[in-house]
Amino acid sequence: MIVPRHVIAGSQVTPPSDRITIGHIGVGRMGGGHVSGFLKMPDARILAISDVRLETLERAQGAVNQKYGDSNCAAHPDFRELLARPDIDAVVIATGERWHPLVGIEAARRGKHIYCEKPLSVTLAEGLALREAVKKHGVVFQWGTQQRSSQYYRHTAELVRNGYVGDVRNIMIGSAGGGPPKPEAPETLKDPPAGLNYDMWLGPSPYVPYSDVRVSLTWLFIRDYGLGCLGGAWGIHDLDAAQFFLDTDETAPIEIEGRARYYEDIRDVPYSWTVEQKYASGPTVIHMDLVTAKKRAKQFELGSMASLVTGSKGWIWVSRQGVRTEPASLADTVIGANEKRVIFSDDHKQNFLDAIRKKAQPISPITAAVHAETMCQQSAIAMQLQRKMRWDPKAERFIDDEQANRLLARAIRAPWSYTI
């Protein structure tokens, strides 16, 4: 059993002056979990909450005040009010990804360190703008790809980087999805309910009338807000893991080709797909929905969403449930002190706080976020245009394909802009 450090240190009292003060922006499904997590951190103090839903906002505020035994946690319906506060050191952004770049850029401009949920953005251009802001303003950025803080994924990265599987031929990914979709309920257009700021919920995305279906978890599968299981509903986790294993955070694949089947209701993203992305160094990442992955490689029958690294000396299957290897002895390999090691982190949130204190790079930095997001956007565009594409990692654009390059950005609604 791995016990996170903050649990062991839980009985130690951190002086108030040494605590990192936190503001949470987006405190619903994922964001509420982050509130609960940071409330357990003895070296952090939550000072403020922001959300577009009044009920969600008040529920999270109450949980914080109950935990601390006071009424000092402020509730801000507008995230800009929270970011304007000089007493907040860092923010946790757990809105939908349509908001991540805008909130993140403003946080960086205000000098706030950032823990940002994945995916990074709806288009690559927005993610690049956030990267520029983080670098310009010198804040710590931790991306919410917490698998990097898992013993299973860290050990796999070190095995791969030190050549224990030999030359890597490919990394297969089995994401969620793939089964025949059940029809989504039709939209019933109506006025937004009291207590929801629907205009702020939409944010920079195009205006469309309100419906209950749109603002349910169905939004994850609408292209204006995300990429479904190809991206934030799972795929981004293991695309980031592939980058982590291959030590390619500073680059992206140079050839992309894929095919997909799409939802045909309010949802408009792939539900079944296969996309191959080849690196200049040789390996290929083969990203599939889980149904397709199980047909492609028997190892995906071992469990749920996972990655399979295949090299000239063996293979590693890794998921959140564990690791299987061939040869079996590979799983027990101890990495030596003089071999390649990754940043040690057994707790993603604690790693973020430690990076702030040490002015160090966390385990999931902005560069990693941008290039994993690049893989998602490459995939979506290649499948949409139904052709093989080439990518220039330095220019961060498709080669000789202006139609594809136009899809790397989008117009956003006024009054929002990506001012660095």
N, C-alpha and C positions, 0 to 999 in steps of 0.2 A: 504494500500500500504506500502511495506517495502522499505525504501530508504537506500541503502548502505551507510556506513559511509564515504567512500571516496568522495561521491557526496556532502554530507553535508559539508565536510571539503574542498571542491574544491577551495573555495575562499581564504583559508589560504595558505600562502607561506612557504614551507619547505626549510630551508637553504640548499644549495648544499652539505655542509659537512655532513648533516644528511640523505641525500638520499641514498637508497640502490641501488647500480649499478647493472644492469641486462644485461645478454647476452642471446639471443634467438637462439636456435639450432633447426632447422626445422620450417619454417615460411610459410608453404602452407596453406591448408584448415583450420585445427585446430590451427596451429601455428600462422597463420596470425591473427586469432581472439585473440590470447593471446597478440600479439604485440599491437593490438588496445586497449585491456583491460589495459595493463600495461602503455600505453601512457596516460591513464586517471588518473593514480595514482600519486598524488602530492609528495609522499614520495619515489618515485622510479625514476630512470633515465636509459633508455636503451642506452648502449654504443656500442653494437656490435650485428651483425646478422650473422647466418651461415645457408647455405642450399646447397643441391647438385644441384639445378636448378639455373642457372645464372639469368634467367628472374625473378624467384620468389625472389631470393636474392636481386636483384636490386630494385624490387618493394617495398619490405619491408624496405629496407634502405632508399629509397626515402620518404616513409610515415613517418618514424621516423624523418628524417631531416626536413621535411616540418612542422611537429608538433612543433619541438623545435626551428625552425627558424635558423638552422645552418647546418654545414656539418660534424659534429663530430661523427656520427654513422659509425663505420667501418663495412665492409663486408668481411667475411671470408669463402671462399669455403670449407675449411677444419675445422671441429669443434675443432680439437686439437689446432689450432692457437688461437681460441677464448679462450679456457680453459687455455692456457698458460699465458694469460694477468693477471698481478697482480692487475689491477684496477677494476676488476669485482668481485662483492660480491656473486652473485647468478646467476643461469642459469634456463631458462625455456626450457625443453626438450619436443618437440612436433613432433618428428620423428615418423616413424612406430615403433611398439614395438620390432621389431628385433634389433633395435638400442638402445632402452632404457637402458638395463643393461650396455652395453659398454660405452656409453656416460656418464651415471650416475656414474659408477665406476671411470672413469677418472676425472669427476667433483669433486667427493668426495676426491680423492687423491690430487687434487689441492686446497682443502679447500673451494670449492664453495657450497653454499646452493642450494638445488634442488627443483624445481617445475616440476614434471614429469607427463606427460599425462598417461592415462590408455590405454590398459592394461599394466601390469608391464613388461611382457616378453613373449617370445614364448614358453619357457619351464620353469618348476619350478626351475631347477638347476640354471639358469641364474638369476632368481629373488632372489634366496637365496644368490648368490654372491653379488648382489647389496645391499642387506640388510647388509651383513657383512661389505661391504665398508662404508656404511653410518654410521654404529655403530662404526667402527674402527676409522674413521676420525672425528666423532663428528659433522657432519653437519646437519642442519635442512632439512627434506625431507617432502614435501607436495605432495600427490598424487592427480591427477586431477579428483577425484570423487566428483564433486562439489555439488552433491545432499546432502551431509552432511552439507553444508552451506545453505540449504533450510529450511525455517520455517516449512514446511510440514513434512520433514523427521526428523528434530530435535525433533519436538513435538511427532511424532510417536515413536521415540526411547525412549523418556521420559515416555510416556504412557505405553509402553511395559515393560520397566525396573522397573517401579513402580507398576506393577501388575494390571493395570486397565483393561486389557483384560483377567485377570486370568492366568492360566497356559497355555503357548503357545503350541498349538498342532502342527501347521505347518505354514510355510510361503510359499505361492504360488507366483511364479514370472511368469509374461507374458512378455517375451522379444519380440523383432521384429522377423519377419520371419514366416515361417510355410506354406505359400501358395505354390502351384506348381510352381517350378522355370521356368522362361523363359530361353531358351538356350542362353548361352554366345556366342558372336561372336568368330569364330575360330581365332587362333593366326596367324599372318603374321610376320615371323621372318625377321628382318632387322637390320641395324646398328642403334645404339642409335642416337637421334637427337643431333645436336650441342647445347651446353649449358647444357646438362645433364651429370653428372658424374655417369654413370650407375653402375660402379663397386662399388662406394660408396653408391649408392641407395640400391644395394643388401646387402652390408655390410657383416655380418657374415653368412648370409644364403647361400645355395648352388648356384654355378654359373649355370645359364641357359641363353640361348640367349635372346636378347631383343625383346619385342613386345609391341605395344601400349596398347593392352589389359592388359598385366601383370602390367604395371605401372599406369593404371587407378585405380579407386576405387575398381576394381575387386581384387586387391592384398589383400584386407581385408578378402577375402574368400579362400585364398590359404594357406595351413597349414604351409608352410615354413615361412610365415609372420604373421599369425594370426589364429583366431578361428571363424571368421565371427560373426553372431548374437549371438552365444553361448558366445562369449567373448567381444572383443572390439567394435563390431558393435552394441552392446547394453548390453548383459547379464551381463557384469562385473559391470555395474552401480548398478543393483539391487541385485546381489550377495553381493556386498559390503554393500548395504543398509541392507540386512538381517543380516550380521555380526554386523552392527551398532546397529540395533534394539535389538539383543540378547546379546549385550555386549560380543561378542566372538572374538574380534580382536586378542587375544593371542592364539587362537586354530583353529581347523578346524573339519569338520564332520569325523566320524569314520567308517561309512558304506555308500557305494555309489553303485547305480545301475541305469542303464538307457538304453534307446534305441533311435535310430535315423535313419533318412533317409538322404542320402548324395547327394550333387551335383555330376554330372557325366561328367563334362567338365573340363576346366582348374581349376575350383573351386573344392575343395575336402574336404570341411568341412560340418557339418550338416546344412540342411535348415529346418528340422523339428525334434523335439526331446522332450523327457520327461526324466528327471533324478531326482532321489530322493537321498538326502544326509542327513543322520541322525547324530545328535550330541550325545555325551555321556550323556549330560544333558537331553535328551529326544526329543526336537523338531526336526522336519524334514523340510528341505527346498525342495520344489518341483519346479524345474526350467523347464519351457516349452516355446516353441515358442508361440506367441500370438494367433495364430489360434487354437492351442491345448488348451491353457489356457481358451479361451472363451467357449470351449466345457466342460471344467472341472468345472468352477465356473462362475455364472451369473454376479458377480461383475466386471469381466473384460470387460463387455459390457459398463461400465461407461466411458471408455476413452481409451487412447492409452497404451503404455507399463507401467506396474504398478506392485506393490506388494500387496498381500493380507495376512494380519496377522490374524490368527484365534486362539482364546483362549477359555478357559472354560467359560468366561463371555461375549464374544462378538467378533467382528472383526473390523479391520481397513483396508480400501483400500486406498493406497496412491500412487500418481503419481506426476509428475511435474505440473499437472493442479490443484491439490488440494487433499483433504482428505474427505472420507465418512466413517461413522462408524455405528455400531450397538452395543448398542443403540445409537441413534443419538446424545444424550447429551454428549457422550464420546468425541466428537470432540471439545467441548467447555470447557473441563476440564482444570483447571488452576493448574499447577504443583507448589507445595509449596516450600518455600525456604529451608526447611529441607529434601526435597525428593531428589532422585537421579537426577542429572542433567548432561547433556553432555556439552562439551566445546561450548561456544556461538560463533557462526560465522554466519554472514549474508552476507559475501563476501569472497569467497575462496582465492582470491589473497591477499586481505588485511590481512586475517588470516595468510597467509604465511609470509608476511612482518612483522607482529606483532610478530610472533614466532621467527623470526631472531633477532629482537631487544630485546625481553625478554628472549632469550635463552630457549624457552619453546617448548612443543610439540604442533604441529598443529593439526587440527581436522582430517586430513587423513594421519597419519604417516606411516612409512615404514612397521611396523608390520601389520597394517591393509591391506596394499597393498599386502604383501606376502600371507596372509591367504585368501584373496578374490581371488587372482590368483591361490592359491592352489585349491580352489573349481572349478575353470574353468578347470584346468589341470586334476583333479580327474575325472571330468565329461567326458572330451574328451577321456581319456584313458579307462574308464569303458565302454563307448559306443563302442569304437573301438574294445575292446577285448570281448565285449558282455557277461560279467559276473559280478556278485556281488562281490564287493571288500571291503576289510577292510583296515583301515588307522591307523597308529600310529602317533598321533599329535606331540609327543616329538621327535621321530626320523625323522619325516617328510618323511616317506616312507610307501609304501604298505606293509602289513603283509603277509609273506610267498608267495610272488608273484614277482619273479625276472624279469619275462617278463614285467610286468607292471612297475617295478622300472627302467628298462632300458629306458622306454619311458619318464622318468622325465628329461632326459638330451639329448643333441645331440652334434655331432661334429660340430665345426664351421670352417669357411674358414680362412686360413692363410692370412695375418699375425696377425689376431685378436686373443686375448686371454683375459680371465677374471682374470687378475692379480690384486689382491687387493692392 
